[in-house]
Amino acid sequence: MEQAGRTGPLWTAGRRGAWHDPGVRAEPTILHLDLDAFYAAVEQRDKPSLRGRPVVVGGTGGRGVVATASYEARAFGVHSAMSTAEARRRCPNAAFLGGRFDAYREASRQVMRVLRETSPVIEPLSLDEAYVDLEAADLPDHSVASVSALARDLRARVAEATGGLTASVGIGTSKLVAKIGSDLDKPDGLVVVAPGLEQDLLRPMQVTVIPGVGPATAERLRRAGVHTVLDLEQLGEDELVRLLGRAHGGSLFAMARAQDPRPVEHARGAKSISVEDTYETDHVDAGLLSALLDRQSAKVTERLRKARLSGRTVSIKVRLHDFSTVSRSATLPEPSDDGRLIARVARRLLGELDTSAGVRLLGVGVSGLADWIQEDLFADEVQAEPEVDEAMAAAVFAAASRGQGWSPGLDVEHDVHGRGWVWGAGRGVVTVRFETAETPPGRVLSLAADDPALHRFSLVPPEDDLDPLSPDAPGT
């Protein structure tokens, strides 16, 4: 195994074995990239006064939940999924910010562009992580030295493209090993696991490092005396099947031996078409939410028709006030590209959820795509639906996008003082720190919340509704 840090290889150990297990590749050609403390890092990049300081991104209210904490905040024990109240107790001097998903999506878009320039075969997992198949990359060979050099160059290009964001990279002969490797030298690290050393890496680790070993499975294994991967490896397959079932037990039996044949799955065509919007203010009004769904459904329909596609499964995505995300879907009897039908299904799905505490993100998507449409299948049903008042929906959408409050971290611009971001607000006053990513730390001013010279400001172009993880994203 070679572990390469910020300035190059730190140490090398082991050998390349003559015998090779069929459950992994013969060479280290799967790369996993994970951006470090992503949301918080974007905030520190764009807000000079927060660099080197604890930053917590997530719900800022009394029932909020931490989405990401900077490494400075993690030193105080703050971590994702912790309540914001507990995070404030542990790190009262941190900056608590509500999040700017347009900025995060744009940063992710830049990273995915760099990855696609490295290899045509990538598998994005989320905004901040992806697998890359190096067998498809332009390399003289796939030795540890070659893939290490490529990874160092890749990390440098990611930092350049994103204005300084760092990424940790793991490379190995399987997805399992690459993913674990990217966690070993955070932040800004590089770990390459040479063929033949996979089990040496895994055996001392806690069994929860294996994909699929969540709290319930870990507890079952603990009762059987299994704590580490080595303990798991020593169990027979029959015993694991008895404990966990045939599929799960068989999978863990193989994973404990570093046998993970999963390929890097590159989506060569869009699997779904979706639209989503994040709001500065949590919305609770059912009529408003329905109008927003109607408008999103119309935009999805427009995209379907431009692509000459129809879809069979309608889905909604809802991020609630506490940053928890819920999805619901329903499958139509036949593919459709009718916006009124899609809107009707989306509204019904939303009605099944408790949104009384507020919605901060709403999205509509259509999947199960086909290149044909069953004409008039729902004609009678659709005709009974009232037409959406487009002017009303546009007005509602504009009002919702503007929001009614000044959430911490929000980008703003003042006609006199220039650009900055909201430090805090309340009782008719909004406190703004006037600085940008290109300036030194700026001064802080308190202004009237209704100051007509103060406006929201977007650092990125208007959302084009393309998921940065999609193969259709710009730069692909």
C-alpha positions as a printed NumPy array, in Angstrom:
array([[  0.   ,   0.   ,   0.   ],
       [  1.209,   3.439,  -0.842],
       [ -0.095,   6.379,   1.082],
       [  0.477,   9.686,  -0.652],
       [ -0.183,  12.908,   1.196],
       [ -0.135,  16.539,   0.263],
       [  3.453,  16.567,  -0.976],
       [  3.77 ,  13.049,  -2.41 ],
       [  4.329,   9.469,  -1.268],
       [  4.908,   9.087,   2.457],
       [  5.597,   5.367,   2.656],
       [  5.222,   2.101,   0.756],
       [  4.81 ,  -1.41 ,   2.051],
       [  3.963,  -4.9  ,   0.835],
       [  4.263,  -6.737,  -2.441],
       [  2.247,  -7.557,  -5.539],
       [  1.039, -11.13 ,  -5.093],
       [  1.399, -13.712,  -7.858],
       [ -2.126, -15.088,  -7.243],
       [ -5.045, -12.77 ,  -7.882],
       [ -8.574, -13.12 ,  -6.489],
       [-11.279, -12.885,  -9.177],
       [-13.368, -10.654,  -6.889],
       [-11.122,  -7.641,  -7.5  ],
       [ -9.259,  -6.134, -10.431],
       [ -5.673,  -7.047, -11.118],
       [ -4.539,  -3.41 , -10.93 ],
       [ -5.534,  -0.36 ,  -8.851],
       [ -7.849,   1.236, -11.403],
       [-10.857,   2.382,  -9.358],
       [-10.596,   5.864,  -7.851],
       [-12.924,   7.357,  -5.255],
       [-12.885,  11.138,  -4.754],
       [-14.532,  12.779,  -1.74 ],
       [-14.556,  16.552,  -1.29 ],
       [-13.552,  17.528,   2.237],
       [-16.289,  19.013,   4.49 ],
       [-17.878,  20.135,   1.243],
       [-20.666,  22.552,   2.232],
       [-18.576,  24.156,   4.959],
       [-15.538,  24.381,   2.671],
       [-17.568,  26.26 ,   0.04 ],
       [-18.7  ,  28.707,   2.73 ],
       [-15.136,  29.271,   3.931],
       [-13.961,  29.748,   0.349],
       [-16.569,  32.438,  -0.303],
       [-16.365,  34.153,   3.096],
       [-12.803,  35.214,   3.961],
       [-13.602,  35.995,   7.598],
       [-14.576,  32.322,   8.163],
       [-11.368,  30.774,   6.889],
       [ -9.715,  28.828,   9.676],
       [-12.773,  29.248,  11.91 ],
       [-15.453,  26.717,  12.933],
       [-18.354,  26.677,  10.461],
       [-21.557,  24.641,  10.761],
       [-23.976,  24.337,   7.831],
       [-27.52 ,  23.107,   8.345],
       [-30.752,  24.05 ,  10.004],
       [-30.206,  27.155,  12.087],
       [-33.476,  27.036,  14.021],
       [-34.247,  25.366,  17.319],
       [-34.999,  22.009,  15.699],
       [-32.301,  22.225,  13.048],
       [-29.839,  19.463,  12.164],
       [-26.173,  19.768,  11.143],
       [-25.56 ,  18.93 ,   7.469],
       [-21.781,  19.501,   7.485],
       [-19.215,  20.867,   9.931],
       [-15.809,  22.273,   9.052],
       [-12.779,  20.505,  10.466],
       [-12.345,  23.35 ,  12.949],
       [-15.859,  22.618,  14.266],
       [-15.276,  18.864,  14.257],
       [-12.451,  19.413,  16.723],
       [-15.188,  20.39 ,  19.22 ],
       [-17.148,  17.191,  18.55 ],
       [-19.627,  18.652,  16.055],
       [-20.666,  16.245,  13.319],
       [-23.346,  15.757,  10.671],
       [-26.817,  14.655,  11.819],
       [-26.229,  16.243,  15.243],
       [-28.912,  18.66 ,  16.384],
       [-27.998,  22.285,  15.87 ],
       [-28.805,  22.94 ,  19.527],
       [-26.179,  20.402,  20.608],
       [-23.686,  21.822,  18.088],
       [-24.188,  25.295,  19.584],
       [-23.512,  23.924,  23.054],
       [-20.31 ,  22.24 ,  21.932],
       [-19.041,  25.059,  19.734],
       [-20.806,  28.32 ,  20.608],
       [-18.308,  30.448,  18.666],
       [-18.94 ,  28.703,  15.331],
       [-20.645,  30.424,  12.414],
       [-24.003,  28.696,  11.914],
       [-25.164,  29.066,   8.306],
       [-28.33 ,  27.966,   6.544],
       [-26.736,  26.736,   3.332],
       [-26.551,  27.931,  -0.312],
       [-27.35 ,  25.003,  -2.561],
       [-26.869,  26.97 ,  -5.773],
       [-23.237,  27.54 ,  -4.786],
       [-22.779,  23.885,  -3.832],
       [-24.263,  22.657,  -7.105],
       [-22.009,  24.966,  -9.092],
       [-18.897,  23.759,  -7.229],
       [-19.961,  20.159,  -7.805],
       [-20.447,  20.891, -11.496],
       [-16.849,  22.092, -11.754],
       [-15.54 ,  18.978,  -9.986],
       [-17.529,  16.59 , -12.166],
       [-16.197,  18.389, -15.252],
       [-12.61 ,  17.743, -14.088],
       [-13.412,  14.082, -13.417],
       [-14.907,  13.636, -16.883],
       [-11.771,  15.158, -18.38 ],
       [ -9.801,  12.481, -16.509],
       [-11.885,   9.479, -17.606],
       [-15.041,   9.076, -19.687],
       [-16.352,   6.564, -17.152],
       [-17.381,   8.123, -13.834],
       [-20.109,   7.285, -11.335],
       [-21.221,  10.3  ,  -9.301],
       [-22.69 ,   9.355,  -5.916],
       [-23.627,  12.806,  -4.629],
       [-22.589,  16.424,  -5.069],
       [-19.301,  15.779,  -3.279],
       [-18.158,  12.272,  -4.219],
       [-17.74 ,  10.02 ,  -7.227],
       [-16.001,   6.913,  -8.527],
       [-13.71 ,   7.129, -11.566],
       [-12.669,   4.16 , -13.706],
       [ -8.989,   4.616, -14.49 ],
       [ -8.969,   1.753, -16.975],
       [-10.55 ,   4.265, -19.365],
       [ -8.081,   7.05 , -18.51 ],
       [ -5.122,   8.043, -20.65 ],
       [ -2.28 ,   6.395, -18.705],
       [  0.928,   4.705, -19.847],
       [  0.178,   1.852, -17.427],
       [ -1.836,   1.208, -14.271],
       [  0.989,   0.805, -11.811],
       [  0.818,   2.318,  -8.347],
       [  3.234,   5.033,  -9.474],
       [  1.145,   5.979, -12.527],
       [ -2.222,   6.135, -10.767],
       [ -0.643,   8.056,  -7.87 ],
       [  0.723,  10.676, -10.255],
       [ -2.659,  10.966, -11.968],
       [ -4.428,  11.396,  -8.624],
       [ -2.07 ,  14.138,  -7.462],
       [ -2.669,  16.019, -10.709],
       [ -6.419,  15.453, -10.385],
       [ -6.545,  16.908,  -6.879],
       [ -4.581,  19.951,  -8.029],
       [ -6.993,  20.507, -10.941],
       [-10.01 ,  20.19 ,  -8.633],
       [ -8.538,  22.82 ,  -6.321],
       [ -7.845,  25.131,  -9.254],
       [-11.304,  24.679, -10.795],
       [-13.164,  25.269,  -7.527],
       [-11.132,  28.12 ,  -6.087],
       [ -9.275,  26.052,  -3.514],
       [-11.564,  23.211,  -2.417],
       [ -9.644,  20.123,  -1.359],
       [-10.477,  16.493,  -2.038],
       [ -9.345,  13.206,  -0.549],
       [ -8.737,  10.326,  -2.946],
       [ -8.525,   6.581,  -2.548],
       [ -7.444,   4.188,  -5.31 ],
       [ -7.655,   0.414,  -5.258],
       [ -8.66 ,  -2.711,  -7.095],
       [-12.32 ,  -2.398,  -6.062],
       [-14.921,   0.154,  -5.072],
       [-14.76 ,  -1.082,  -1.478],
       [-11.04 ,  -0.485,  -1.142],
       [-11.07 ,   2.839,  -3.009],
       [-13.871,   4.223,  -0.809],
       [-12.127,   3.163,   2.392],
       [ -8.844,   4.576,   1.11 ],
       [-10.343,   8.029,   0.579],
       [-11.299,   8.152,   4.277],
       [ -7.861,   7.23 ,   5.629],
       [ -5.942,  10.476,   5.171],
       [ -8.537,  13.252,   5.381],
       [ -8.448,  16.093,   4.629],
       [ -6.575,  16.603,   1.363],
       [ -5.062,  13.12 ,   1.273],
       [ -4.251,  10.371,  -1.186],
       [ -4.105,   6.648,  -0.423],
       [ -3.339,   4.009,  -3.043],
       [ -3.765,   0.369,  -2.02 ],
       [ -1.566,  -1.928,  -4.078],
       [ -2.936,  -5.275,  -5.296],
       [ -2.421,  -8.038,  -2.752],
       [ -2.704,  -5.745,   0.285],
       [ -6.481,  -5.331,   0.411],
       [ -7.102,  -7.747,   3.271],
       [ -4.155,  -6.417,   5.264],
       [ -5.865,  -3.019,   5.074],
       [ -9.325,  -4.272,   6.028],
       [ -8.693,  -6.805,   8.783],
       [ -7.991,  -4.416,  11.709],
       [-10.926,  -2.14 ,  10.855],
       [-14.31 ,  -2.1  ,  12.579],
       [-16.889,  -4.197,  10.756],
       [-18.998,  -1.088,  10.116],
       [-16.515,  -0.092,   7.394],
       [-18.139,  -2.716,   5.145],
       [-21.013,  -1.388,   2.994],
       [-24.33 ,  -2.684,   4.271],
       [-23.259,  -2.986,   7.905],
       [-25.518,  -0.443,   9.559],
       [-26.519,  -0.254,  13.222],
       [-28.921,  -3.217,  13.103],
       [-26.478,  -5.521,  11.29 ],
       [-23.593,  -4.373,  13.49 ],
       [-25.609,  -5.264,  16.596],
       [-26.389,  -8.747,  15.276],
       [-22.723,  -9.281,  14.484],
       [-21.683,  -7.934,  17.885],
       [-23.892, -10.505,  19.608],
       [-22.061, -13.14 ,  17.543],
       [-18.712, -11.795,  18.751],
       [-17.843,  -9.974,  15.525],
       [-16.265,  -6.533,  15.954],
       [-13.596,  -6.248,  13.259],
       [-13.362,  -7.285,   9.618],
       [-10.96 , -10.017,  10.72 ],
       [-13.658, -11.373,  13.054],
       [-16.105, -11.292,  10.141],
       [-13.641, -13.047,   7.871],
       [-13.363, -15.928,  10.342],
       [-17.105, -16.68 ,  10.173],
       [-18.197, -19.28 ,   7.675],
       [-20.584, -18.362,   4.882],
       [-23.28 , -20.683,   6.238],
       [-23.152, -18.96 ,   9.613],
       [-23.395, -15.509,   8.056],
       [-26.353, -16.628,   5.937],
       [-28.032, -17.98 ,   9.068],
       [-27.447, -14.671,  10.881],
       [-28.281, -12.24 ,   8.094],
       [-30.04 , -14.06 ,   5.274],
       [-28.684, -15.466,   2.042],
       [-28.175, -12.248,   0.052],
       [-26.801, -10.089,   2.876],
       [-24.772, -12.855,   4.478],
       [-23.258, -13.924,   1.175],
       [-22.364, -10.341,   0.302],
       [-20.6  ,  -9.733,   3.638],
       [-18.738, -13.032,   3.334],
       [-17.245, -11.797,   0.059],
       [-16.649,  -8.205,   1.235],
       [-14.748,  -9.396,   4.311],
       [-12.313, -11.024,   1.884],
       [-12.03 ,  -7.819,  -0.171],
       [-14.021,  -9.427,  -2.994],
       [-16.031,  -6.624,  -4.562],
       [-16.597,  -6.984,  -8.307],
       [-18.979,  -4.008,  -8.613],
       [-18.113,  -1.99 , -11.744],
       [-18.006,   1.778, -12.041],
       [-21.459,   2.374, -13.488],
       [-21.41 ,   5.184, -16.   ],
       [-24.854,   6.494, -17.001],
       [-24.664,   7.035, -20.759],
       [-28.085,   8.63 , -21.021],
       [-30.405,  10.504, -18.737],
       [-32.319,   8.12 , -16.463],
       [-34.657,  10.832, -15.277],
       [-35.618,  14.44 , -15.843],
       [-36.211,  16.571, -12.786],
       [-36.503,  20.094, -11.479],
       [-35.919,  21.214,  -7.915],
       [-35.672,  24.515,  -6.081],
       [-34.294,  25.492,  -2.674],
       [-36.013,  28.327,  -0.807],
       [-34.524,  30.85 ,   1.573],
       [-37.597,  30.617,   3.798],
       [-39.297,  27.388,   4.874],
       [-42.748,  27.232,   3.256],
       [-45.762,  25.787,   5.079],
       [-48.738,  27.006,   3.046],
       [-50.297,  24.052,   1.204],
       [-51.634,  26.219,  -1.601],
       [-48.23 ,  27.749,  -2.222],
       [-46.538,  24.328,  -2.267],
       [-49.116,  23.009,  -4.733],
       [-48.541,  25.99 ,  -7.024],
       [-44.798,  25.432,  -6.903],
       [-45.277,  21.758,  -7.814],
       [-47.492,  22.778, -10.728],
       [-44.808,  25.084, -12.086],
       [-42.058,  22.478, -11.652],
       [-44.216,  19.855, -13.377],
       [-44.682,  22.208, -16.326],
       [-40.889,  22.664, -16.587],
       [-40.315,  18.894, -16.434],
       [-42.894,  18.425, -19.177],
       [-41.156,  21.017, -21.349],
       [-37.875,  19.119, -20.999],
       [-39.547,  15.79 , -21.767],
       [-41.083,  17.141, -24.96 ],
       [-37.865,  18.788, -26.113],
       [-36.143,  15.4  , -25.711],
       [-39.101,  13.606, -27.342],
       [-39.46 ,  11.43 , -24.247],
       [-42.197,  10.343, -21.901],
       [-41.951,   8.893, -18.415],
       [-43.796,   6.352, -16.335],
       [-42.733,   7.149, -12.766],
       [-43.447,  10.504, -11.121],
       [-41.4  ,  11.391,  -8.04 ],
       [-41.21 ,  14.254,  -5.612],
       [-38.309,  15.235,  -3.39 ],
       [-38.946,  17.258,  -0.239],
       [-36.294,  18.611,   2.118],
       [-37.938,  19.569,   5.398],
       [-37.054,  22.318,   7.851],
       [-34.615,  20.035,   9.727],
       [-32.665,  19.137,   6.528],
       [-34.153,  15.643,   6.413],
       [-35.036,  14.649,   2.861],
       [-38.054,  12.562,   1.895],
       [-38.917,  11.136,  -1.52 ],
       [-42.145,   9.651,  -2.782],
       [-42.997,   8.158,  -6.186],
       [-45.917,   6.678,  -8.094],
       [-45.92 ,   4.674, -11.316],
       [-48.384,   5.387, -14.125],
       [-49.939,   2.593, -16.196],
       [-48.187,   3.943, -19.31 ],
       [-45.549,   6.597, -20.062],
       [-46.814,  10.158, -20.32 ],
       [-45.543,  13.657, -21.008],
       [-48.706,  15.438, -19.839],
       [-47.828,  18.199, -17.401],
       [-51.261,  18.318, -15.818],
       [-51.177,  14.61 , -15.059],
       [-47.639,  14.851, -13.66 ],
       [-48.685,  17.811, -11.487],
       [-51.743,  15.949, -10.232],
       [-49.688,  12.929,  -9.176],
       [-47.032,  15.165,  -7.577],
       [-49.648,  17.011,  -5.532],
       [-51.131,  13.723,  -4.336],
       [-47.695,  12.477,  -3.269],
       [-47.028,  15.715,  -1.386],
       [-50.37 ,  15.367,   0.374],
       [-49.121,  12.117,   1.917],
       [-46.337,  13.971,   3.769],
       [-46.418,  16.108,   6.9  ],
       [-45.061,  19.455,   5.744],
       [-46.568,  21.521,   8.549],
       [-43.147,  22.421,   9.992],
       [-41.89 ,  23.844,   6.725],
       [-40.348,  22.868,   3.372],
       [-36.972,  24.259,   2.282],
       [-36.537,  22.283,  -0.958],
       [-39.087,  20.913,  -3.38 ],
       [-38.568,  18.914,  -6.548],
       [-40.467,  16.972,  -9.191],
       [-38.967,  14.286, -11.401],
       [-40.019,  11.776, -14.03 ],
       [-38.145,   8.505, -14.602],
       [-38.767,   5.248, -16.415],
       [-38.184,   7.199, -19.616],
       [-39.415,   6.009, -23.   ],
       [-39.219,   7.47 , -26.491],
       [-42.936,   6.999, -27.144],
       [-46.226,   8.26 , -25.709],
       [-49.543,   6.476, -25.383],
       [-51.784,   9.068, -27.065],
       [-54.929,  10.164, -25.212],
       [-54.663,   7.37 , -22.612],
       [-55.594,   9.79 , -19.831],
       [-57.563,  12.225, -21.956],
       [-60.834,  11.994, -20.018],
       [-59.091,  12.168, -16.651],
       [-56.882,  15.078, -17.655],
       [-59.712,  17.143, -19.105],
       [-61.368,  17.126, -15.684],
       [-58.313,  18.855, -14.216],
       [-58.431,  22.664, -14.136],
       [-55.781,  24.469, -16.128],
       [-52.886,  25.862, -14.107],
       [-52.975,  29.641, -13.954],
       [-49.48 ,  30.257, -15.331],
       [-49.411,  33.916, -14.34 ],
       [-50.381,  33.021, -10.777],
       [-47.815,  30.228, -10.582],
       [-45.062,  32.512, -11.906],
       [-45.881,  35.167,  -9.334],
       [-45.948,  32.632,  -6.511],
       [-42.648,  31.125,  -7.637],
       [-40.961,  34.515,  -7.762],
       [-42.2  ,  35.394,  -4.289],
       [-41.085,  32.061,  -2.901],
       [-37.641,  32.362,  -4.454],
       [-37.158,  35.776,  -2.909],
       [-38.201,  34.455,   0.485],
       [-39.382,  36.538,   3.395],
       [-36.351,  36.475,   5.678],
       [-32.587,  36.964,   5.824],
       [-31.11 ,  33.551,   6.617],
       [-27.518,  33.344,   7.941],
       [-25.019,  32.906,   5.116],
       [-27.266,  34.349,   2.413],
       [-25.467,  36.301,  -0.324],
       [-26.615,  39.92 ,  -0.52 ],
       [-25.722,  43.166,  -2.262],
       [-26.233,  46.722,  -1.032],
       [-26.52 ,  49.609,  -3.452],
       [-24.006,  51.63 ,  -1.411],
       [-21.845,  49.127,   0.488],
       [-21.527,  46.432,  -2.178],
       [-21.637,  42.657,  -1.835],
       [-21.601,  40.63 ,   1.352],
       [-23.465,  37.962,   3.303],
       [-25.911,  37.799,   6.168],
       [-24.333,  37.237,   9.553],
       [-27.628,  37.284,  11.44 ],
       [-31.065,  38.862,  11.538],
       [-33.91 ,  39.532,  13.923],
       [-36.224,  42.203,  15.357],
       [-36.221,  44.186,  12.149],
       [-32.426,  44.297,  11.813],
       [-30.134,  42.368,   9.473],
       [-26.387,  42.218,  10.159],
       [-24.2  ,  41.928,   7.062],
       [-20.481,  41.321,   6.657],
       [-19.407,  43.045,   3.458],
       [-16.801,  40.828,   1.812],
       [-16.427,  38.414,  -1.093],
       [-14.152,  35.511,  -1.93 ],
       [-11.79 ,  37.955,  -3.663],
       [-11.538,  40.504,  -0.842],
       [ -9.96 ,  40.557,   2.606],
       [-12.278,  40.024,   5.603],
       [-14.803,  42.84 ,   5.496],
       [-16.569,  45.158,   7.88 ],
       [-19.857,  44.341,   9.618],
       [-22.863,  46.662,   9.425],
       [-26.348,  46.386,  10.926],
       [-29.117,  47.546,   8.598],
       [-32.888,  47.745,   8.679],
       [-34.356,  44.48 ,   7.412],
       [-36.564,  46.435,   5.036],
       [-33.734,  48.62 ,   3.702],
       [-34.697,  49.07 ,   0.02 ],
       [-31.027,  49.236,  -0.968],
       [-30.376,  45.67 ,   0.303],
       [-31.012,  42.803,  -2.124],
       [-30.362,  39.116,  -2.412],
       [-27.504,  38.238,  -4.749],
       [-26.676,  35.023,  -6.598],
       [-23.026,  34.1  ,  -7.076],
       [-23.832,  31.621,  -9.832],
       [-25.832,  31.785, -13.085],
       [-29.563,  31.049, -12.857],
       [-30.262,  27.354, -12.239],
       [-30.564,  25.505, -15.529],
       [-32.302,  22.56 , -13.853],
       [-29.619,  20.102, -14.953],
       [-28.332,  17.915, -12.171],
       [-24.517,  18.323, -11.991],
       [-24.374,  14.531, -11.598],
       [-26.195,  13.985, -14.883],
       [-24.311,  13.028, -18.052],
       [-26.086,  15.968, -19.671],
       [-24.496,  18.508, -17.312],
       [-22.407,  21.258, -18.92 ],
       [-18.874,  20.249, -19.792],
       [-19.703,  16.588, -20.384]])
